[in-house]
Amino acid sequence: QRCVVLRFLKSPPNQNKTPEEILHHLQNIVDFGKHVMKQFFGENYVHHGEIIQLPLDFVRQLCLKIQPERPECRCDKDMDTLSGYAMCLPNLTRLQTFRFAEHRPILCIEIKPKCGFIPFSSHVSQEIKHKVCRYCMHQHLKVANGKWKRPSKYCPLDLFSGNKQRMHFALKSLLQEAQNNLKIFKNGELIYGCKDDQDCVSDWNELARHLKPFFFPSNGLVSGPHCTRTIVKELIHVITMALLSSTDTCRAGDMKTVPISQGRSYCEASAFNKELVRNGKHKLESSGLPRGCLLYKTLQAQMLDMLDIEGLYPLYSRVEQYLEEFPEERSTLQIDGPYNEAFYEKLLDLSLEDDGTVAFALTKVQQYRIAMTAKDCSIMIALSTCLQDECSEQRPVVLTSKSRFTFSVSVLDLDLKPYESIPHQYKLDGEIVNYYLKNVQAKDDPVMSNLFKENEDCTLVLHKV
């Protein structure tokens, strides 16, 4: 009995597409996963699914049944109930590579790691972007806008460092403040994380109660704070080892991308980095990621953003200007697909010498869209306990003090980011940086603070001499 997920297209009210348009859109998503992202991440990690057609009556009944379960923040879009087309995907909260353990409880950790490098582009106009990562800056704006109650201590550069101490700190920070970057499922049911923006559960004792049978099956450990800390530590160890594992090969493993060492390997705003500085240590060890692991491949795809949005935006404008003059060329340029082998091959041109052509601009725009997709993907780690005689060399295994786990690692949320979203990204980048400079960095720097005091009355007081 195979456990699958059905995915239906969603769109804002009164913007219903024809069945043909729905089918074309879904086919693009499947083709993009199959011909493009699978090349970057590898066969075992990407599950592109297939398109199926369902009876309309079944779709409508299903929609009515699940509507009350949908998070409030998702209800601004309607599910497609008119075309009957859907994507059929494997349930990534289950083990993907081995069927023998399906009868046992399955634990699954979903992580949205976000961007793991600091921009190295010469087009960056604000020096702060070369020192503090996008995620850490964006946290402050999100808190100010009421999306989250407090900033997270998680910094993606710590997770992508390959240094186990930094990775453990990053994962612990995610467990403390999950936001929408971490979820934990048990047998497919969410047991830890945010159901929507405001509903954040972070009760470690409750989490430990769920996890205890996985990590201490004999129940020999006493309960209480020590037990909870021990279980969380074991969980972080297992996640780290799974993330550093290499279970696939792919063409992108040999892609010549920008060396990771070219950018700064740490973020000045990272809580881990600040703690080091407080303790008088100024050197952050960056062990580097194993080339075959999913984090390495994710980072390689992210680093296709070689120009930063500031360097890319003028190239986007060049493509836009061309399309205004020749709108019929949009399909020739493959902006909306087809996402085939030819589309992938064009992404491999990593030249940064701008010859002024539309072709150069378009290549950089498409690479940026891939990078944005990789910056927003999710990694799924499914775990199941296994006995020693079940664990052969073909099955990846991670050991803890009392258990052994077989696991599978997958990546999802790989829809190509829309071409039309680039102006929004450019505007958002400016908002994030300006807010950080004005409200966070200025507080740490009295000189900056005075520069940013705007619209305040200034009174000149004259004294007799």
RODO-2510 file (C-alpha; in nm, 4 decimals, decimal comma):
residues 465
     n   res          X          Y          Z
     1     q     0,0000     0,0000     0,0000
     2     r     0,1671     0,3177    -0,1268
     3     c     0,1243     0,6436     0,0656
     4     v     0,0941     0,9369    -0,1765
     5     v     0,0206     1,3078    -0,1678
     6     l    -0,2145     1,4828    -0,4084
     7     r    -0,1244     1,8391    -0,4974
     8     f    -0,3797     2,0716    -0,6591
     9     l    -0,3070     2,4099    -0,8104
    10     k    -0,4275     2,7082    -0,6088
    11     s    -0,5071     3,0557    -0,7374
    12     p    -0,6608     3,3793    -0,6019
    13     p    -1,0442     3,3961    -0,6157
    14     n    -1,1945     3,4815    -0,9568
    15     q    -0,8720     3,3962    -1,1365
    16     n    -0,9663     3,0467    -1,2443
    17     k    -0,7627     2,9009    -1,5290
    18     t    -0,8940     2,6713    -1,8010
    19     p    -0,8298     2,2951    -1,7622
    20     e    -0,5745     2,3233    -2,0454
    21     e    -0,3871     2,6015    -1,8628
    22     i    -0,3916     2,4001    -1,5396
    23     l    -0,2532     2,0943    -1,7189
    24     h     0,0198     2,3033    -1,8861
    25     h     0,1172     2,4620    -1,5520
    26     l     0,1376     2,1253    -1,3745
    27     q     0,3369     1,9775    -1,6639
    28     n     0,5857     2,2651    -1,6313
    29     i     0,6299     2,1901    -1,2594
    30     v     0,6924     1,8194    -1,3295
    31     d     0,9327     1,8934    -1,6186
    32     f     1,1264     2,1483    -1,4145
    33     g     1,1805     1,8956    -1,1341
    34     k     1,2661     1,6179    -1,3779
    35     h     1,4953     1,7954    -1,6263
    36     v     1,6458     2,0744    -1,4180
    37     m     1,6402     2,0308    -1,0391
    38     k     1,7122     1,6582    -1,0574
    39     q     2,0359     1,7498    -1,2390
    40     f     2,1361     1,9801    -0,9526
    41     f     2,0312     1,7648    -0,6579
    42     g     2,0381     1,4069    -0,7852
    43     e     1,8040     1,1187    -0,8611
    44     n     1,7374     1,0048    -0,5036
    45     y     1,6728     1,3504    -0,3616
    46     v     1,4169     1,4918    -0,6089
    47     h     1,0688     1,3390    -0,6487
    48     h     0,9002     1,5246    -0,9331
    49     g     0,5781     1,3211    -0,9306
    50     e     0,3327     1,2691    -1,2145
    51     i     0,0089     1,4276    -1,3351
    52     i    -0,3143     1,2378    -1,2909
    53     q    -0,6774     1,3158    -1,3733
    54     l    -0,9437     1,2554    -1,1088
    55     p    -1,3260     1,2465    -1,1217
    56     l    -1,4566     1,6001    -1,0555
    57     d    -1,7053     1,4781    -0,7975
    58     f    -1,4242     1,3191    -0,5968
    59     v    -1,2188     1,6427    -0,6153
    60     r    -1,5101     1,8570    -0,4904
    61     q    -1,5813     1,6227    -0,1987
    62     l    -1,2125     1,6153    -0,1094
    63     c    -1,1966     1,9958    -0,1191
    64     l    -1,4954     2,0281     0,1155
    65     k    -1,3383     1,7767     0,3545
    66     i    -0,9977     1,9455     0,3798
    67     q    -1,1062     2,3120     0,3676
    68     p    -1,1555     2,3353     0,7488
    69     e    -0,8040     2,1875     0,7957
    70     r    -0,6278     2,4464     0,5800
    71     p    -0,4215     2,7092     0,7683
    72     e    -0,5830     3,0517     0,7724
    73     c    -0,2871     3,2075     0,5912
    74     r    -0,3468     2,9703     0,2947
    75     c    -0,7178     3,0404     0,2560
    76     d    -0,6625     3,3496     0,0408
    77     k    -0,6291     3,1092    -0,2545
    78     d    -0,8870     2,8676    -0,3927
    79     m    -0,8082     2,5075    -0,4713
    80     d    -0,8632     2,4058    -0,8329
    81     t    -1,1753     2,1876    -0,8335
    82     l    -1,2757     2,2394    -1,1972
    83     s    -1,0033     2,0768    -1,4065
    84     g    -0,9666     1,7405    -1,2299
    85     y    -0,5885     1,7515    -1,2790
    86     a    -0,3523     1,7008    -0,9862
    87     m     0,0060     1,6040    -0,9169
    88     c     0,0614     1,2688    -0,7508
    89     l     0,3713     1,2751    -0,5299
    90     p     0,5289     1,0405    -0,2757
    91     n     0,4634     1,1281     0,0865
    92     l     0,8051     1,2573     0,1888
    93     t     0,7292     1,2161     0,5587
    94     r     0,7769     0,8427     0,4891
    95     l     1,1007     0,6600     0,4042
    96     q     1,1577     0,6906     0,0309
    97     t     1,4189     0,4280    -0,0406
    98     f     1,3326     0,1302     0,1787
    99     r     1,0037    -0,0443     0,2228
   100     f     1,1051    -0,2867     0,4992
   101     a     1,0539    -0,0340     0,7800
   102     e     0,7155     0,1000     0,6695
   103     h     0,5380    -0,0932     0,9459
   104     r     0,7458     0,0866     1,2106
   105     p     0,6882     0,4404     1,3406
   106     i     0,8476     0,7004     1,1118
   107     l     0,9944     1,0263     1,2298
   108     c     1,0391     1,3065     0,9770
   109     i     1,2136     1,6418     1,0170
   110     e     1,1432     1,9138     0,7622
   111     i     1,4008     2,1952     0,7458
   112     k     1,3834     2,5064     0,5294
   113     p     1,7524     2,6050     0,5496
   114     k     1,7302     2,9353     0,3508
   115     c     2,0315     3,1073     0,1910
   116     g     2,3627     2,9655     0,3127
   117     f     2,6098     3,2244     0,1855
   118     i     2,6824     3,5964     0,2089
   119     p     2,6813     3,7907    -0,1232
   120     f     3,0252     3,8198    -0,2794
   121     s     2,9135     4,0331    -0,5742
   122     s     3,0850     4,3664    -0,6443
   123     h     2,7393     4,5059    -0,7319
   124     v     2,6396     4,5119    -0,3633
   125     s     2,5950     4,8777    -0,2636
   126     q     2,5742     4,8412     0,1163
   127     e     2,8776     4,7009     0,2971
   128     i     2,6530     4,5418     0,5616
   129     k     2,5423     4,2822     0,3027
   130     h     2,9014     4,1549     0,2906
   131     k     2,8953     4,1013     0,6691
   132     v     2,5433     4,0007     0,7773
   133     c     2,3375     3,7360     0,5963
   134     r     1,9973     3,8045     0,4432
   135     y     1,8148     3,5727     0,6860
   136     c     1,9505     3,7403     0,9995
   137     m     1,8667     4,0880     0,8658
   138     h     1,5191     3,9820     0,7508
   139     q     1,4364     3,8479     1,0993
   140     h     1,4268     4,2007     1,2412
   141     l     1,1925     4,3294     0,9707
   142     k     0,9603     4,0297     1,0179
   143     v     0,9398     4,0901     1,3939
   144     a     0,8714     4,4615     1,3331
   145     n     0,5908     4,3687     1,0897
   146     g     0,4343     4,1329     1,3457
   147     k     0,5018     3,8100     1,1540
   148     w     0,7021     3,6643     1,4454
   149     k     0,7136     3,7560     1,8127
   150     r     1,0918     3,7401     1,8479
   151     p     1,3936     3,6913     1,6203
   152     s     1,5398     3,3431     1,5855
   153     k     1,9017     3,2703     1,6782
   154     y     1,9243     3,0443     1,3730
   155     c     2,1727     3,1531     1,1068
   156     p     2,1871     2,9544     0,7804
   157     l     2,5630     3,0045     0,7501
   158     d     2,6105     2,8008     1,0677
   159     l     2,4083     2,5110     0,9243
   160     f     2,5902     2,5250     0,5882
   161     s     2,9346     2,5525     0,7531
   162     g     2,9893     2,1753     0,7768
   163     n     3,1325     2,2412     1,1243
   164     k     2,9422     2,0109     1,3609
   165     q     2,9561     2,2520     1,6548
   166     r     2,8052     2,5303     1,4432
   167     m     2,5515     2,2941     1,2864
   168     h     2,4401     2,1722     1,6310
   169     f     2,3959     2,5337     1,7436
   170     a     2,1923     2,6138     1,4293
   171     l     1,9634     2,3118     1,4757
   172     k     1,9151     2,3839     1,8459
   173     s     1,8203     2,7425     1,7524
   174     l     1,5667     2,6088     1,5012
   175     l     1,4163     2,3843     1,7680
   176     q     1,3909     2,6814     2,0054
   177     e     1,2291     2,9137     1,7505
   178     a     1,0948     2,6984     1,4670
   179     q     0,9001     2,9703     1,2804
   180     n     0,8334     2,8174     0,9371
   181     n     1,1857     2,6767     0,9065
   182     l     1,1406     2,3523     1,1005
   183     k     0,8640     2,0954     1,1435
   184     i     0,8670     1,7454     1,2921
   185     f     0,6217     1,4740     1,1893
   186     k     0,5487     1,1385     1,3494
   187     n     0,3819     0,8922     1,1124
   188     g     0,2899     1,1854     0,8873
   189     e     0,1271     1,3915     1,1633
   190     l     0,2759     1,7269     1,2668
   191     i     0,3962     1,7052     1,6288
   192     y     0,6278     2,0079     1,6438
   193     g     0,6474     2,3410     1,4623
   194     c     0,4155     2,6127     1,3339
   195     k     0,0816     2,5294     1,1787
   196     d     0,0568     2,8921     1,0651
   197     d     0,2352     3,2216     1,1324
   198     q     0,1101     3,2691     1,4878
   199     d     0,0511     2,9128     1,6078
   200     c     0,4033     2,8188     1,7184
   201     v     0,4484     2,5278     1,9543
   202     s     0,7899     2,4886     2,1170
   203     d     0,7334     2,2611     2,4155
   204     w     1,0502     2,0504     2,4340
   205     n     0,9077     1,8258     2,7055
   206     e     0,6128     1,7362     2,4827
   207     l     0,8511     1,6775     2,1920
   208     a     1,0702     1,4537     2,4105
   209     r     0,7644     1,2479     2,5056
   210     h     0,7011     1,1774     2,1359
   211     l     1,0676     1,1047     2,0614
   212     k     1,1587     0,8919     2,3628
   213     p     1,0510     0,5574     2,2045
   214     f     1,2791     0,6316     1,9046
   215     f     1,5914     0,7173     2,1019
   216     f     1,5442     0,5162     2,4218
   217     p     1,3257     0,2179     2,3252
   218     s     1,3862     0,0303     2,6528
   219     n     1,2461     0,3287     2,8465
   220     g     1,5420     0,3094     3,0841
   221     l     1,5948     0,6836     3,1109
   222     v     1,4277     0,8789     3,3858
   223     s     1,1954     1,1593     3,2862
   224     g     1,2501     1,5272     3,3589
   225     p     1,4679     1,8098     3,2230
   226     h     1,7791     1,5911     3,1912
   227     c     1,5858     1,3379     2,9830
   228     t     1,4477     1,6121     2,7580
   229     r     1,7921     1,7667     2,7009
   230     t     1,9432     1,4255     2,6245
   231     i     1,6733     1,3395     2,3690
   232     v     1,7012     1,6794     2,1970
   233     k     2,0802     1,6362     2,1809
   234     e     2,0401     1,2913     2,0231
   235     l     1,7894     1,4303     1,7717
   236     i     2,0302     1,7096     1,6709
   237     h     2,3100     1,4534     1,6267
   238     v     2,0947     1,2370     1,3984
   239     i     1,9812     1,5332     1,1864
   240     t     2,3417     1,6543     1,1498
   241     m     2,4700     1,3135     1,0387
   242     a     2,1837     1,2721     0,7899
   243     l     2,2481     1,6196     0,6439
   244     l     2,6189     1,5430     0,6003
   245     s     2,5506     1,2028     0,4411
   246     s     2,5989     1,1415     0,0728
   247     t     2,3488     0,9043    -0,0850
   248     d     2,3422     1,0199    -0,4460
   249     t     2,5473     1,1436    -0,7383
   250     c     2,4440     1,3993    -0,9942
   251     r     2,5883     1,6060    -1,2765
   252     a     2,5927     1,9250    -1,0699
   253     g     2,8402     1,7672    -0,8297
   254     d     3,1100     1,8471    -1,0879
   255     m     2,9673     2,1865    -1,1857
   256     k     3,2231     2,4634    -1,1765
   257     t     3,0447     2,7207    -0,9642
   258     v     3,1904     3,0097    -0,7704
   259     p     3,4162     2,8717    -0,4957
   260     i     3,2394     2,8854    -0,1609
   261     s     3,5568     3,0266    -0,0058
   262     q     3,5156     3,3425    -0,2155
   263     g     3,2442     3,4663     0,0202
   264     r     3,2690     3,5189     0,3956
   265     s     3,2097     3,1883     0,5762
   266     y     3,0340     3,3388     0,8778
   267     c     2,7726     3,6029     0,9537
   268     e     2,8546     3,8800     1,2019
   269     a     2,4977     3,8706     1,3387
   270     s     2,5064     3,4962     1,4122
   271     a     2,4491     3,4270     1,7827
   272     f     2,7210     3,1588     1,7602
   273     n     2,9689     3,4113     1,6194
   274     k     2,8778     3,6733     1,8821
   275     e     2,9335     3,4168     2,1585
   276     l     3,2815     3,3412     2,0197
   277     v     3,3697     3,7110     2,0091
   278     r     3,2459     3,7557     2,3685
   279     n     3,4763     3,4737     2,4738
   280     g     3,7715     3,6386     2,3039
   281     k     3,7831     3,3973     2,0081
   282     h     3,7720     3,5520     1,6639
   283     k     3,8265     3,2529     1,4375
   284     l     3,5272     3,0536     1,3232
   285     e     3,6129     2,7088     1,1999
   286     s     3,4369     2,6177     0,8754
   287     s     3,4947     2,2497     0,8073
   288     g     3,3284     2,2584     0,4684
   289     l     3,0506     2,0308     0,3450
   290     p     3,1091     1,6876     0,1882
   291     r     3,0640     1,7292    -0,1879
   292     g     2,7967     1,4620    -0,2149
   293     c     2,5652     1,5774     0,0624
   294     l     2,2375     1,7560    -0,0051
   295     l     2,3425     2,0744     0,1785
   296     y     2,6456     2,1055    -0,0522
   297     k     2,4302     2,0634    -0,3618
   298     t     2,1732     2,3096    -0,2281
   299     l     2,4467     2,5670    -0,1668
   300     q     2,5905     2,5153    -0,5158
   301     a     2,2480     2,5850    -0,6695
   302     q     2,1972     2,8885    -0,4429
   303     m     2,5308     3,0321    -0,5534
   304     l     2,4044     3,0638    -0,9094
   305     d     2,2990     3,4018    -0,7701
   306     m     2,6423     3,5393    -0,8574
   307     l     2,5441     3,9035    -0,9099
   308     d     2,3103     3,9579    -0,6135
   309     i     1,9681     4,1116    -0,6847
   310     e     2,1373     4,4529    -0,7173
   311     g     2,3530     4,3342    -1,0060
   312     l     2,0746     4,1273    -1,1564
   313     y     1,7988     4,3888    -1,1640
   314     p     1,9490     4,5943    -1,4528
   315     l     1,9761     4,2697    -1,6540
   316     y     1,6114     4,1883    -1,5769
   317     s     1,5242     4,5383    -1,7025
   318     r     1,7174     4,4661    -2,0242
   319     v     1,5104     4,1511    -2,0827
   320     e     1,1883     4,3405    -2,0001
   321     q     1,2729     4,6164    -2,2484
   322     y     1,3366     4,3557    -2,5187
   323     l     1,0051     4,1825    -2,4439
   324     e     0,8192     4,5139    -2,4698
   325     e     0,9537     4,5547    -2,8224
   326     f     0,9197     4,1882    -2,9208
   327     p     0,6487     4,0260    -2,6988
   328     e     0,6239     3,7290    -2,9349
   329     e     0,9796     3,6295    -2,8337
   330     r     0,8728     3,5351    -2,4791
   331     s     0,8174     3,1689    -2,5712
   332     t     1,1447     3,1528    -2,7703
   333     l     1,3324     3,2768    -2,4629
   334     q     1,1732     2,9921    -2,2582
   335     i     1,0723     3,2263    -1,9751
   336     d     0,7586     3,0189    -1,9109
   337     g     0,9081     2,6883    -2,0188
   338     p     0,9389     2,4348    -2,1605
   339     y     1,1828     2,3337    -1,8879
   340     n     1,3745     2,0732    -2,0817
   341     e     1,7337     1,9613    -2,1374
   342     a     1,8059     2,2689    -2,3527
   343     f     1,6880     2,4981    -2,0713
   344     y     1,9216     2,3192    -1,8274
   345     e     2,2230     2,3388    -2,0612
   346     k     2,1944     2,7198    -2,0813
   347     l     2,2214     2,7412    -1,7021
   348     l     2,5753     2,6011    -1,7130
   349     d     2,7240     2,9193    -1,8640
   350     l     2,8799     3,0810    -1,5562
   351     s     3,0517     3,3661    -1,7411
   352     l     3,0191     3,7081    -1,5761
   353     e     3,1468     3,9115    -1,8714
   354     d     2,8495     4,1177    -1,9830
   355     d     2,8577     4,1562    -2,3612
   356     g     2,5463     4,3749    -2,3552
   357     t     2,3232     4,1121    -2,5173
   358     v     1,9765     3,9970    -2,4188
   359     a     2,1084     3,6385    -2,4218
   360     f     2,3604     3,7143    -2,1436
   361     a     2,0973     3,9005    -1,9390
   362     l     1,8465     3,6181    -1,9782
   363     t     2,0972     3,3503    -1,8696
   364     k     2,1729     3,5437    -1,5500
   365     v     1,7992     3,5972    -1,4849
   366     q     1,7266     3,2246    -1,5246
   367     q     2,0219     3,1322    -1,3005
   368     y     1,8905     3,3751    -1,0388
   369     r     1,5470     3,2074    -1,0517
   370     i     1,7114     2,8677    -0,9915
   371     a     1,9104     3,0151    -0,7015
   372     m     1,5941     3,1633    -0,5484
   373     t     1,4238     2,8238    -0,5772
   374     a     1,7170     2,6567    -0,3975
   375     k     1,7122     2,9281    -0,1278
   376     d     1,3492     2,8495    -0,0495
   377     c     1,3423     2,4688    -0,0778
   378     s     1,2763     2,2284     0,2114
   379     i     1,4824     1,9257     0,3119
   380     m     1,2948     1,6219     0,4459
   381     i     1,4773     1,3694     0,6649
   382     a     1,2704     1,0550     0,7302
   383     l     1,3981     0,8228     1,0025
   384     s     1,3039     0,4771     1,1224
   385     t     1,4717     0,2571     1,3814
   386     c     1,6263    -0,0611     1,2445
   387     l     1,7786    -0,3740     1,3935
   388     q     2,1445    -0,4557     1,3362
   389     d     2,0747    -0,7503     1,1071
   390     e     1,8492    -0,5315     0,8879
   391     c     2,1174    -0,2712     0,8251
   392     s     2,3258    -0,3607     0,5223
   393     e     2,5792    -0,1495     0,3325
   394     q     2,3102    -0,0484     0,0822
   395     r     2,1076     0,1302     0,3498
   396     p     2,2400     0,4495     0,5065
   397     v     2,2439     0,4207     0,8845
   398     v     2,3089     0,6664     1,1656
   399     l     2,3824     0,5508     1,5210
   400     t     2,2868     0,7056     1,8554
   401     s     2,3725     0,5884     2,2075
   402     k     2,0785     0,3433     2,2247
   403     s     1,9340     0,3234     1,8708
   404     r     2,0234     0,2907     1,5063
   405     f     1,8244     0,4577     1,2313
   406     t     1,7905     0,4048     0,8632
   407     f     1,6945     0,7235     0,6825
   408     s     1,6139     0,8912     0,3540
   409     v     1,6791     1,2539     0,2625
   410     s     1,4626     1,4334     0,0061
   411     v     1,4107     1,7861    -0,1171
   412     l     1,0778     1,9527    -0,1964
   413     d     0,9253     2,2959    -0,2746
   414     l     1,1177     2,3060    -0,6009
   415     d     0,8746     2,5066    -0,8157
   416     l     1,0706     2,7578    -1,0230
   417     k     1,0382     3,1086    -0,8765
   418     p     0,8329     3,3331    -1,1071
   419     y     1,0113     3,5656    -1,3478
   420     e     0,7609     3,8349    -1,2447
   421     s     0,8735     3,8211    -0,8795
   422     i     1,2138     3,9808    -0,9503
   423     p     1,0988     4,3458    -0,9004
   424     h     0,9433     4,2416    -0,5673
   425     q     1,2729     4,0769    -0,4630
   426     y     1,4643     4,3944    -0,5540
   427     k     1,2273     4,6129    -0,3495
   428     l     1,2257     4,3701    -0,0532
   429     d     1,6057     4,3551    -0,0485
   430     g     1,6200     4,7330    -0,0092
   431     e     1,3592     4,7278     0,2693
   432     i     1,5423     4,4538     0,4624
   433     v     1,8817     4,6271     0,4437
   434     n     1,7495     4,9761     0,5198
   435     y     1,5493     4,8543     0,8194
   436     y     1,8516     4,6691     0,9561
   437     l     2,0857     4,9666     0,9128
   438     k     1,8413     5,2094     1,0701
   439     n     1,7024     5,0031     1,3571
   440     v     1,9582     4,7368     1,4429
   441     q     2,3075     4,8433     1,3419
   442     a     2,2416     5,2056     1,4357
   443     k     2,1688     5,1007     1,7954
   444     d     2,5101     4,9338     1,8161
   445     d     2,6859     5,2348     1,6644
   446     p     2,6227     5,5755     1,8253
   447     v     2,7573     5,7626     1,5204
   448     m     2,5178     5,5746     1,2901
   449     s     2,2380     5,6323     1,5379
   450     n     2,2768     6,0092     1,5082
   451     l     2,2784     5,9874     1,1284
   452     f     1,9467     5,8041     1,1293
   453     k     1,7578     6,0334     1,3648
   454     e     1,5089     6,1781     1,1231
   455     n     1,2229     6,4247     1,1621
   456     e     1,3326     6,5224     1,5116
   457     d     1,3071     6,8851     1,6305
   458     c     1,6425     7,0508     1,6535
   459     t     1,6803     7,3381     1,9003
   460     l     1,9823     7,5617     1,8897
   461     v     2,0670     7,6982     2,2363
   462     l     2,2927     8,0056     2,2543
   463     h     2,4948     8,0747     2,5699
   464     k     2,6575     8,4069     2,6664
   465     v     3,0345     8,3982     2,6651
***
